[in-house]
Amino acid sequence: MKLLLSVLAGVVVFCRAGAADGVINIAPEKLKLYRGAALDNVVCTGNTPAVRLVSTSEKQLPKAEITVNLDKNVTYYELSYYVKCKNVVSRQVDRYGADIILKPAGSGALRFSSRGSYKCDHGTFDWKKVTHKINARRYLAGQPVTVTLRLAYAPGTVWFDQIKLTPLDGKSQSAAAAGGFTFGIFPCCYQKPGEAYEIAENLPAQWLLKCLARPRKAQKGTLTFELELPDFLEFKGLGGFSSRFRNGYFPLQKFTVQPGRKGYKKYVTVCDDLISGITFTDWRKNCMLITALPGSAGKSGVSYWQVKLNGQLLSRGADPVKVVPPVRLTSEPCRRFRVGVFGPVSRNSIFRGSAEEKQYFNFWSSLTANKVMLFAGAAHGAAPEYEHIMYTGGLYLESWLGLPEMAAFRKAAPPKSGKSAVPSWYILDDPEGKFEAYQQAFYRYLKKHYPTVKDIYLNIEPYVEQGYDQGGRERFARKLDLAAVPDVKACQTTYRDEWQKYMIDLHRELIAKLAQRIKKENYRLLLCTNKIDSRYGPGVWSAGVDAMDADKYADVNCIMGYSIGSKFFDDVALNVKLQSKPIYPGQDPAEEYRAWYDIYTPAGIRQNVVAAAALGCMGLWYYPSDALSGKYLRAIAEGYSMVSKYEDFYFDGARIDKDFSLTVKNSAARRVKTFSGAETTIYYPDFSGKLRFTAHQLNGQKLLTIFNYTEERLLVEVAGADGKSFLVGVDSWDLAQVLSDAPPEQTALRAEAAGAVRKFGNQLLQEAQHNDAAITWGAGLHGEPVIRLSKGKNSVDLDVFNTLNINSLRCNGVELLQDGFIGKVVFNLPKQLPVRGEVTALKIVNDLPQVTISYTVPGFADEDTAKNVLENLQVKRTFTLEKSALRCQMEFFNPTASAMPSAIRTANLLMPGERFGQTVKRNLQSGELTGGNAIDLIALKAGAASSLMNKLPRQVWTGGKIIISARDGALNERAAVVPVTTGFSGFYSWQSLRGKSMRTVELLLDEKPLAPNEKRCVEYRIEW
């Protein structure tokens, strides 16, 4: 019997493994058992005891752990075990409950249960056998691997038995042979372990062979791509894309078909030097087309592939695939709601004119009775079935045309600056007239070769840092009449506000100039630039273009609505409300960058289609239109089917949202008072932030479209102005379309509502009062449930259900936060999930109101591949309201066996004087230190260091109070952050909201690691 020695966080453990077959059997007696874990003779099979985990509350995390070393030569392992649950109650069934986690050292985590990957077991059931196939080379490359049995934040009991990892093959890829390259097939490479890519039987699958990692030096030679597919799938070819070669496209590469493993065919493509030479750069891709044979719906398998360069193996992989039934519209095509795509099959038009392109066209055209709007239409030829739109990249221009006027302009232009190939100021000023010459040549060319194009899609994303070149800064100095030309740093700091305004004005003139030329040539302008963001209102973000102002030049606003859920709904609603031109949002569910790809889900895409129509948009366009799996295409078809059913309401009906109110009935309600003394109702859980609806009236009928953007099924009571009400059930991430005179059957819904009502726990019902000190429930600035601490004429609101922060500070009737916050604990981890806390103490102490909230830091999002080094950190925050100060006490406890980095800060956004108006200037002071107009500032005690914002210059902090104040004539308001205890190394201040002159005050905790079982307490005060 072979023994594997593993070390994790200083704890040495052993794992028993099979000698010949490499099977790793998890020996229960070798597991490290944490609180709530024990061995139990209630076993499913075998002679070894089972592992029992018991929890009595939602705050506990009983677990058992062991570390193992996997065989680096094995690609696939099978995880198998038995599990049994008794009375496991989960408040989020996919996140909390019983599961097994595999965490490789230094990287991500895989999570499994009998319900699948990234889900948890709950409820009561007898022994189940669970098996999961794992690509260990892709997801568990870091050694050692920690195996954790958990019962996460869900009371109940779970048993695990016979846990083992079985190698499924002995094949490996030599790390030396890989040469530093890592390939993957997009989008399969971004899917969760075990998740199959869905191919619709009637639509081709567009895959991209993507170089995920590469050495700095590109290589050329003979690139060989080998792909083995189940015999119910067919490979149509491999090609490439580049904006620089052969008018933008590579030809289809020749391939051979060879016998593969049983039930498979092997396709071998030998690429030419041009393709292999650009395979290793960011923007060049090799694309392939896969189709399913007729009658293959329901079949599944695995695609196997490998990439070689000059015969040397670079990467290999295996991706699950399955064929789903044909995707079709289930209603009549939409008559007015439009659809647009970037490219027919793909932007890689190697399959132009093929049967597969026709299949894709048939799908998109089935959604609407109008022609599909083909963006970049000229680049794909004059296919008459599309409505063609010429895409122009704005500041990047159409260099692919090869016009000599373009070459002359680019040669005369200043060097590349910022994020654009040509500085926008140079295009606007056009000192040598070369840009005007290029434009004239461009439109002559367009009208001659692409006469079907009637629309120009103009994409303007210049960014405010565009123009930091010498000529751009000289122009800036002239416009502001400065004595000297500022350097780049001065533009970013001293003149930051002035630079932002200057660039906004510049881009306003540039858009006007480009629009004037486009309309002079009798084209319609589809303008894509900043959207009005619902988080900030009609302000301006980093692209440096004022969307409200740009609206006057556009014929259609093609906003980048790259989101799902309530964010998409709110953004689109605000743009429709504030802009005068038609709104045409874009979607990007096949984005090749991981962070963007993860935004979308099929359910969210389906909701977006209906939301865009219900809010009054002219349609949706999709960028890119390739690499959409069958589940996304089905969601799009379902969305258009729902729009078609009520299209007349959405286009001709009057919006009557004010005639209806919606209330979620499966949450608890409580009558409380607002600041003004008026009564209102608060809810727990408060789903109002994730529930949206529209109401339309047409020909005497009223249509409600209700969107549920939560993880739970909602029972919604719809109350009309006529006094009538009815219930509607809306499933998680779903929507409902209901005619008010034909509501759903009510008997079952009323019974469901009666059984689903949630009640406040005893601790949440508590209130306290003594003399002028009180703790009561109330409604916050935006109607959210809050605990209100009052002392005389001062009060603070603690948002215990959402942010866990103080979100209101009223001193003698004056609000000093104005949508700011106090007491926010921030971990210097960009992927940290929001935490859920509980009130653990609520009392009057020495005539002062005091509330304590506690929580445990969770891991990262399930799909994230990184490890949260602060997972399981216990945090306790106590707020005490005094006569003229708020005391903030923070306690951090490390219950684990490993040291934790103390990369933590407590953030405060004090906004005195906000009621004066947004133009008021604020000073940030600390003793003799004055930040003045400095935008970003890190000040540290002598000898202290901070890992935060390493490139930001450090200043000295004496450790004294930090004052933020505002003045406007006779009006004067101030607040101060005052450290009380040691433990703070400095503070960080930055411009926190776009378009407003406000800054955070974020106290930095000493970065000494938090040792196992160590407790660290700090305290500071907010004084006014």
N, C-alpha and C positions, 0 to 999 in steps of 0.2 A: 504494500500500500504506500503510495507516494504522499509525502506531506508537503503542502505549500505554505511557506512562511510569508505572512503579510503584515505590514506595519501601517497603521493609520493613526495619526494624531498621538503618537507616542504609546499606543496600546498594541501589544503584540498578541495576535490571535492566530489560530491554526484552522485549516479547513481540510477535511478528508476528501481525497479525490481518487477516482479509479486510475489504475496504472496503465492498462493497455488501451482502453477506449477513450481516456481523457475526460470521463464524466466527473463532474464536481458535485459530490453529495454534501449538502449542508448538514453538518453534525450539530444537532440541537444543543448538546452540552458544551459546544465551543462558542456559541453565540454570546455576545455581551448583552445582558438583559437590563433594560432601563426600568424606571418606575412604572408599575402596572403590567410588567411582563413576567412570565413564569413558565416553567415546564409543566406539562399536564399529561397524565396517563390516558386521558380520553383521546385516543388516536384513531385515525382513519384506517391505516394499514401499516404493516411493518412492526418492528420490535422497539423502535426508538420513540421517545415521548414526543408529543406535539408541543408547539409553542402557543401559549394562551396570552392574549392581550386583553386587559380589562380597563375600561374608562368609565368614570361616573359623571363627567361633565364635558362641555364643548371646549373647555380650556386645556384639556390634557392631551398628551401625545405619547402614550405608551408605545415602546418599540423594542426590537431586538436587532442587533447588527453583527455582521462578520465581514471580513475582507478576503478576497480571493484574487489569484492571478490567473487570468485566462491565457490560453495558448495563442500567441500572436500569429501563428500560422493557420488558425481556424477563422474562416469568414463568418460562418453562421453557427449560432448556438440555439438550442431550444431550452427555454425556461419552463419547468413543469413543477407543479405542486398541488396540494389539496387544501381547500379552504372551507370553513364553516362559520356562519355568523348567527348570533342570537341577540335580538333587540338592539341592533345598531341603528341609531337615529342620526341622520345626516341632514344638515340645513342646506348644503350644496352637494348634490349626489355625485357630481363629477369631480369634486375637489376634496371633499371630506368623507372619511370612512376608512375601510380596510383596503390596503394595497401593498404591493412589494415594489421597492425602488432599487434600481441598479445605477450607481453613480461611479463613473470612472474618475480617477484622480485628475484634477485640473480642468475638467470640462463638464459636459452636461449630465442629464439624468433621464432615465427611462422609468416609466411608471405603469404597472400592470395590475389588473384584477380579473375576476371571472367575467366582468362586463366588457372587457376590452382594454386597450391601451389608453392611458390618461383618463381613466375613470376609476371610481371606487366602489367597493362592495358595501351593501348596507342591508338592513332588514333582518329577517330570520330565515335561514335555509340550512339544509343538511349538507354533508360533505359534497363538494364539487371538485372534479379534476380540472385544472387550468393548464393550458399550454400556450406558449407564445414563441414564435420564431423571431430571432434577433440577429440583425447584421452587426456583429461585434466589431468588425473592422471599421465600420462607419461610425458607430455610436459609442463603442466601449474601448476605444483605442488606448486611452490613458490607463496606466496600471499603478497601483492595484485598483480593483473594483469593489466598492462597498455594496453589500446586499443588505437592505433594510426591510424588515417586516414592520408594518405600522398600523395603528388605529388612530387616524389623525382627526382630532377635534370633533369626535362623534361618540357620545356615550353608548356603551354596549360591550359585547364580548365577541372576540374572533379567535379562531384556532387556525394555525398553519401546520402542515405536516408534509413530509417527504419532498423537501425542496431540493431541486437539483438543476444543474446546467449541463446539457448534453451537446457535444459537438456534432454538427450535421455534415461537416466535410473537413478535410485536412488541407485544403488548398490555401495558398497564401500568396501574397505579393511581396516581393523583395523590396525593402525600403530603399536599398541602394539602387536597385533597378528603376525605381520610380523617378529618380532624378529631381525630386522636389515638386513634381506635378501632381495635382489632384483633379480628376475630372468627375463630372456628374451629369446626369440627364435631367434637365429642367422640364417640367416642375416636379418630377419624381423625387429629386434629391431634397426637396423641402417638405415632403410629406412625413407624417409621423410614422414611427416604426410599425410595420405590418399593414399600413394603410395602402390600399391598392389604387392605382390610377385607373379611372373609369373611362373607357372608350365607348362612345355611343355607336350602336351597330350601323347607323346610317350616316355617321360623320367621321371624317378622318381625325386622327390625333396628330397634333403638331408638337414635336419634341425638339429641344435644343441641346446639342452636345456642348456642355459648358465647362470651361476650365475654371475650377473653383479656387485653385491656388497654383502659383507658378514661381520659379526662380526669376530673378530680375532680368536675366538675359533670355530673350526669345530664341527659339531654335527653328531651324528649317530642316526639311528632308521629306521622306516618304511617311505620311501619316496613314495608318491602317486602322480602320474602325470595324470591329466584328460584333455583330448583333445576332443573338439567338432568340427567336420568337416562337411561342406555341403555334402549332400549325393552323389555328383558327384566326391568326393575325397575319397580315402581309406587309412587308416592307416595300415602300414605293420609291425610296431613294434618299440620298443625302446631298445637300448643297451647302452653300455658304452665303454670307451677306457681308458687305462692306460698303460704306458710302464713298469709297475712294476708287474702286476698281470696276472696270467693265460696266460703266453706266450704273453702278450700284449693285450689281448682282453677279454671282458665280453660276456657271452652268451646273446642271445635274451631274453628279459624279457617277461613273460606271461602277457597277457592283456585280458580284457573282453570287449564285445561290449554291450552297453546299449542304450535304447531310449534316444534321446536328444530332443532339441527344434524342432519345426516343420521344416522338411526338413534337419535335421541333425542326425548324429550318434555320440554317445559319447563313447570314448575309455578310459578305466581306466587301468593304469599300476601300479602295486604295486612292487617297486624295492626291491631287497634284501639288506641286511645290507652293503655288500661290495660296491655296487653302491652308496647308499645314503651316505655312509661314505666318499666317495671321490668326491661327487658332489660339495662340498663347497671349493674345492681347484682350483688353477689357471689352471693347465694343464690337469685336468680330466673333460671330457665332457660326457653327455648322448646324443646319437644321435638317430634320428628317420628317418623313410622313409615314404614318402607320394607319392601316385600315383594318376593320374587322370583316370577316367573311359573312355573307348572309346566313341567318339562322344561328349565329354564334352567341346571341344574347344569353347571359347566365353563366357563360364559361369563364374560368379564371385560371391564372398561371403566373409565371415569373418570366420577365425578360432578362437575359444575361448578356453582358456586353464587356468589351475590353478595348483599350486604345493602346496602340503601339507606335513608336516613332523609330524609324529605321530598324524595325524588328525588335526594339527594346520595349518591354511592357511598362506603360506609364500608369494606367489605372484600369481597374475592373470593378464591376458592380452587378447587382441583381435587384430588380424592382418589381414588386407585385403589380399585376394588371388584371382587370376583369372587364368583360363586355356587358354593357347594360342595354336595355331595350331602346329602340329608336326614339330620338327626341323630336317631338312634333308639337306644334301649336294646337291647343284643344278648343280653340274658338275661331271666330272670324279674324282675319288680320286687322290690326289697328288702322283706322282710316286716316287719322291725323297725327297720332303720336309717332315720332320719327325714330329711326335707328341709324347710327353711323358707325363705321369701322375703319381702322387703319389697315388697309391691305385686305385683299379678298381671302386668301388662305393664310397668308403670312406676309409680313413686310419683305420676307425672302421670296420673291416671286419666281422661284425656280419651277414652280408647278403651275405657272400661268397657262391657262387654256386647257388644263387637264380635267378629267372627270371629277377629281377630288375638289378642285376649285369650284366646279359647278355644284357639288354637294354643299359646300359651305355657302355659296351664294343662295342656293335654294332655302337653306335654313334662315339666313338673315332676311331674305326677301319675304319669307312666309310670315314674318312678324308684322309687316306693315304693307298696306296697299300702295304706299308711295315707293319711289325708288330708294334703295339703300344709298345713303350718303357715303361715298368713298373718299376718305381723307387721303391725301397724297395721290389723288386719282391720276394726275398726269404722269406720275412716276410709274404707274402700273398699266399704262396704255389706255386707249380710248374704248374701253369695254362699254357698249351702249346700254347694258342693263343697269349700270350704276349712274347715280348723280355725282358728277366729279367735282372734287374740291382740291384746289392746289394748296398744298401745305408749304408754308414758308417759315423758316426757323427764326424769323425776326432778325436778330443780330448775327446769327450764324450764316444766314443767306443760303442760296441754293448753289453751292459750289459744284455740285455733281453735274450741272449742265455743261461745264467746261467753257463758259463764255469768256472770250478774251477781256471783255470789259470788267468782269469779276476779278480776273487775275491782276489787272492793272490797279483796281481799287485796293485789293488786299496787299499788293506790293507797296502802295503808297501809305497804307494805314500804319499807325504806331504798333509796337509789339503788343502781343496778347496781354490783357490786364484783367484781373479778377476772374470771373467765370465765363467770359465771353471772348470770342475770337477777335472781335474788333470793338474798341471802346465806343459806347453809345454816343458820347459827345462828338466823336469824329464823324459818325454817320450823320448826326444832326447838322453839324456845321459844314461838312463836306467842303473843306477849304479849296480843293482843287477841282471840284465838280465831277469827280470820278464816280461817286455813288449815283448821282443823277444819270450819268451816262450808262452805268450798269442797269439801273431801273428801266430806262427806255429800251435797252437791248433785251432785258428779261421779258418785258411785256410783248415786244415784237416776236420774240421766240415763242412765247406761250400762245399767242393768238394764231401763229402759223402752224405749230405742231400739235396744239391741244385746243382746238376751237370749241370743244364741248365743255370746257371748264367755265363755270359761271361764278363760282365762289372762290375767295381767297381766305384760307385759314392762316391767320397771323399769330404766331406764338411769341410773346414778349415776356421774357423772364430775365431782366438785366441784373438784378441785385444791387443793393445800395453801395457795395464796395467796388462796383464796376467803375472804372475811371480813375484808379489810384496811380496810373502811369504819370510820368512827368508832365505831359501835355494836359492831362485831365486836371491835375492839381494846379497847374498854372492858370487854367481857365477858371477854376473855382476861386482862386485868389483874385482874379480880375473881377469876377461877379460880385464878390464881397468887399472889394476894394481893400484887400489886406496889404500890409506893408511888405510882407515876405511870403514866399510860397511855402505852405506847411508841408511837412513830411507826412508819410502814411500814418504814423502813430498819432500825430496831432489831428489828422482827419478823423481818426477812430475815437479820440478822447476829447481833446479841447474843443474841437469843432463838430462833435458828433451830431448834435441836433441840427446845426446849420448844414452839415453835409447831407443829412437825410432830406431836409426840405429842398436843398439844391438839386439832388438827384430826382426827387419827385417832380419838380418843375421841369427838369431836363427831359424826363421820359414822357411827360405830358406833351411837350413840344414835338418829341420824336414820334409818338403815336399819331399825333395830328398830321405830321408830315407824311408818314407812311400811309395813313388812311386817306389823305387827300389824293395821293397818287393812285391808290387802288380804285377809288371811286371815280376818278377822272377817266380811268380805263374801263369804266362801266362794269366793275365786278362788285359783288356783295361782299362785305367784310365780316368774317367770323373771327372775333377777337378772343384770344385766350391769354389772360394775364392773371393778376391777383384776383382772387374772389374776396367778397366781403365775409370775413370770418365771424361766426356767431359768438366766439369767445371774446372778441375785442371790439365788435361793432364796426362801423364804417371807417376804421383806421387803416393804417398802412403797415404791412409787414416787410420782411427782408428783401423782397423783390423790388421795392422802391417804386411801385406804381400805385396810384390812387384809383381803385376800382370804380369808385363813384364818379370820378372825373372821366375815366376812360370810357364809361358807358355812352357818353355823348358821341363818340366817334364810331362805335360799333353798329352793325346791323343785327348781329346776334352775339350774345356773351357766352362763349364756350368755357364756362368755369371748370376748373379742375376739382371736381367733387370727390377727391380720392379718399373716401371713407365709407363706413357703413354705420347703421344704428342712428341714435338720436343726433349724433354730430352731423351726419349727412342731411338728415331732415331739417335741422336748425339752420345749417349753412344755406341750403337751397331756399328755405322759406325766407330768410333774410335777404338774399339776393333778388328773389322774385319781388319782394316788397319794396326794396329801395332802388332797383334799377328799372329803367323804362323800356329797355330792349328785351327781346325774348331770351330766356335762359335755357342753355343747352348743356347740361352737366356731362362731364367725362367720368368714366370708370376705368380702372386698371387692374382687374383681378388676375391678370397673367404677368404681373410685373416680375422681372427677373431678380430684383434685389430682395433679399430675404425679409427685411423689415417691412417692405411694402406688401409683399406677397402675403404675409401673415395677417394683414389688416382684414382681408376679405374672407367671407364664408358664403357658401351657396344661399343659405337662408337670408343673410344680409343683402346679397345682390338682388334676390327676389323682392325683398322689401323696398330696396332703392328704386326699382323699376316703377312700382306702384306709387311710391312717395313722390317721385319726380312728376308723374302724371297728375296726381292729386293736388300737388302744389302749383301746377300751372306751367310746367316746363314744356318745351316743344318736342322733347324726346331725350334719348340718352345716346352717347357715343362711347365706343369701347377702344381703349388703347392699352397694349396692342391687342389685335383680334386673334392672335395665335396662341397656342399652348393652353387653350381653355379645355379642361377635361369635361367629360360627359355630364358630371354633376353640376358644373357651372352653366353649361349650355341648357340643361334642363331647367335650372332655376330661372334663367333669362326667359325661356319660352313660357314658363308658368307665370312669370310676372307680366309679360305682354298679354297672355290670355286673360288675366284678371283685369288689366287695363281695358282691353277690348270690350269686356262685358259692360262696363260703365263709362265708356269713353265720352259719351254725350254729356254726362254729369260733369266730368272733369274739364271739358272744353267749353261747354255752354252754360253750365249751372252757376248759380250765384253762391258765393261762399257765405255760409251762415253759422260759422263756428260758435259765435256768441250765443246762439240759441240753445246750446247744449252744454252740459257739464258732465264730466266723467269722474267716477269715484271707484277706486279699487276696493272691493268688498272683502277680499281675503287678506286684510291687514287690520290692525286695531286702530280705532279712532278715539281722539280725546279732544274736548273743547278747552281751548286755552286763550290767553289774551296776548295781543300784539303790544308793541311799544306804545301805541296810541291809546291803548285801553280797549280797543275793539276786540270782539270775540272772533275766533277762527278755529278751524279744526286741523289738528296735526295727525299724521298716520305713522304707524310702525308695523312692518317695514314701510318706508316711504318710497313708493314706486313712481311718484310723480315725475321724477327726473328722467325716467325711462319709458314713459307712456306718452304717445302723441296721437293726434287725430285731426281729421279734416271733416267738414260737413258741407254738403252741396245740396242746393234745391233746384229742381228742374221740373216744370210742368206739374207743380203741386206735390211732387214726391221729394223726400229728403233721404240722402245717402250719407252714411257715416263710414269712414275708412279709419280703422283703429290699428295702431302699430304697437306691438309689445316688444320692447328692446331689453328685456330682462331674461334671466335664466329660468324663470318660473312661469307656470301657467297663471294668468291673471283672470279673475272674475270681475268684470267691469260693469258697474251700474251706469247706464246712460239716462240722464234726466233732461227732458226737453223743457222749453219755455212754456209749453202748454200744460205742464204739471204731470205729464205721463212719464213713466220710467220703465226700463226693462234691463235685464242682464244679458251680457255677452261674454262668452268664454274665448280667450285668445291664448293660444299655446305659446311657449317660449320661442322668442325670435320668429314670430309669425304675425299675421295681420288678419283682420276681418273686415269684410264689406257688408254692411247691414242697411237695409231700407227700414226707416223708422216705423212704417206702417206694416212691416212684415218681419218683426223681430224673431229670433230663434225661439224654439220651444222652451218655456220658462220653468216647468216643474222640476226637471232634473237639475237645472242651473241653480234654482233656489235651494234645493237640497245640498248641492255641492257647496254653495256659499255658506250655508249654516254650519257645515262640518269643517270648513276651512278657516273660519275666523281666528285670527291670532290675538293673543292677549298680551298686554304688557306684563313683564315679570314683576315680582314684588319690589325688587330694587328700583325698577323704573317708575313705580307708582309713588315712591317716597317723595315727600316735600318737607321742608323744615323752615321754621321761623322763630326768631328770638330778638325782641326789641326791633332795631332797624335792619337786622340781618335776615335774609330770606333766601331760600332755594326753592324755585318753582319751575314748572314746565311752561314753555312758551313757544311762540313762532318766531323764527329768525327773520333776517332782512328779506329773504326770498321765500318765506313761508315754511322753511324746513323746521322739524322738531328740534328744540334746543333745551338744555338745562340752563336756567337763568339764575345767576348769583347776584344778589342785590345787597348793597350796603349804603344806607342813606340815599343820596341822589345819584350814586354810581351803580353801574351794573355791567356784567359781562355775559355773553352767550357762549355756551360750549356745545358744539355740534357733535354729539356723542354717536350719531348713527352714520355719519359720513366722513368728515375730515378729521375728527377727534381734536380739533383746534378751537381756540377762542376766535369767533368770527365777528364779534361786536364788542366794542368798549365805549360805553357812554359815560361821560363825566359831566355832571351838572347839566345833563340834557344834550350835550354835544357829542356826536359820534366821531371818534378818533381813528377808526379803521376804514370805513367807507369801502367795504369789500376786501379789506386786508385781513390779516390774521395774526395771532400770537400763539406761541408754544408749539409750533410745528416741528416735529422731530424728522430730520432728513438724514438718510443713510447715503453715503457717497457711492451709490450703486445705481446706475442709470436704469436698470431693469427691475428695480424693486417694485413689488406689487403693493397696492394700498392695503393697509392693515385694518382689521376689525377689532374694536376694543369693547370692553364692558365696564360699567360703573361698578367699582368695588368698594367705594366709600362715599357717603353723602351725608354731611353733618355740619352743625354750627359749632365751631371751636373758639372759645374765648370771645364770643360775640362776633365771630367772623365766619362767613359762609365758605365751605371747603368741599371740593369734589375731587375724587381720585378715579382715574381710568387706567386700566391695565390691558396689556395684550402681548402676544407672542409673535415675533417676526416670522412670516411665512417664507417659503422658498420663492423662486422666480415662477413665472408663468409656465404652465405645463409643457408648452411647446418649446421653451427656451432651452438651449444647450449648455448654458453656463451654470455654475454652482454658486449658490448664495452663501457666502462665508459667514453671514450673520443669521442664518436660519436657526430658529429656536431661541434667539436672544429674547429675554423677558424685559419688558419696559413698563414702568409705572410712572404716571404723570399726575401730580397733585397741584391744583390751582386754588389759591386762597385769596379772596378779595378783601383788601384792607381799605382804610378810609381814603387814602390817596395813592394807592399802589395795588398792583396785582402781583402776588408772589407765585413764581413758577418753579416747582421742584421736580427734578427728573432723576429717576433711579433706573440703572441698567444692571441686569444680572445675567451672567453666563452660566447656564446649568449644564453645559456640555463638557465633554472630556478634552476639548481642544480650545486653545486660545483663540480669541476673536479679535480682529483689527478694530480699533476704536475710531473708524472713519465716520464720525457722527457729528452733526451740527443741529442746533435748535434755531429755527428760523422765525423771524417776526417781520411783518410788513405793516409798519405804523404809517398812517396816512393822515396826519393832522393837516388841516387846511384844505382838504380835498373839496370841502363845501365852498371854498373861495372860488374854485374853478380850476381847470386843468393847466392853466398857464402859470400858476404860482410856483415859485422856486423854493426848493428846500435845501437846508444846510445840514450836513452831517458832521457832528463834532465829537471829539473824545479828548477831554482835558485840553491840552495845548494843541492837539492835532485837529486840523480842519480839512475835511474832504472837499469842501466847497462844491464846485461843479464837476468834480471827478465822477465818472460814470461807474467804473468798476474799481473796487478797493479791497485789498486784503491787508489788514494790520495785525501784527503779531507781537507778543511779548519778546523782550530781548532773549535770544538764545532758543526761542521756540521755532518749530517748523510745522508745515502743513503740506499734505499731498494734494490739496485742492487747488485747481487752477494754477498749475505749475508755471505757466508762461506769464502770469500776472505779477507785476512787480510787488514786492513786499514793502510795507511801511511799519513803523514802530508804534506799538500800543502800550500805554502805561498800565493798562488794566482797569482804568477808571470807567465812568459812565459814558454811554454813547447817546448823544442827544440828536433827535431829528425834529426840526421845527419848520414852521411855515409862517410867512408874514404877507399881508396884503393891506397896505395902508395901516389903519388903526387896528386891524384884526391880527391877532397873534396867538398861535397855538403851538404846543410843544409836547413831546413825550420823550422819555429816556429809558434806555435799557441799562440796568445796573447789575453787574455781577456781584453776587453775595459770597459765594464760596470759591475756593480754588478749583482747578480742573478745566479751566478755559484757557486755551493757548492764544486766542485772538478772535477777530471777527471778520466776516466777509460781507460786503455790501455791493449791490448791483442794481442796475435799472431793471425793474421787475416786470413792468407792463408796457407794451408798445404804446407810444403816443401820450404817455402820462409821466409827469416828473415825480416819480416816487422810487424809493429804494428800500431794499430789505436790510435788516440788521440780523446777521446770522452768527451766533456765537459758536466758535469751533471748539470742540472738546479736545483735550490733550490726546494725542494719538498713541499713547502707550497702550499696547495690546491688553485686552481684558482677559485675565487668566481664568482657567476653569474654576467654577464656583465663586468667582469674584463678583462683588457688588460695588458699584460706583455711583455716587450721588453728587449731583450738582444743583445749584440754586441761583436764580437771578430774579430781578424785580422789574416790572414796568411801572415807572413813576410818571405822574402828570402834575 
